Amino acid sequence: MEEYSSLERKIMSILYSAGKPLPTERIAKQLDISRITAKKYLIGLEKYKKVESKKEGRAVYWWLSLKK
């Protein structure tokens, strides 16, 4: 069984609830953390195929991965 930190679980919950891709900035605001901290956790989740991302202009959008 995989173990996630409370922050990782909160990020996945925010993305699940949104139902659409969200920019790093919005995720950070909802968690009251810095954009840099949010990005660090998001990159970690992406490494384990839990989230995916796409850069649009200067923003990076994130969503839950449907891949197993």
Buried (B, 14 or more C-beta within 10 A) or exposed (E): EEEBEEBBEBBBEBBEEBEEBBBBBBBBEBBEBEBEEBBEBBBBBBEEEBBBBEEEEEEBBBBBBEEE
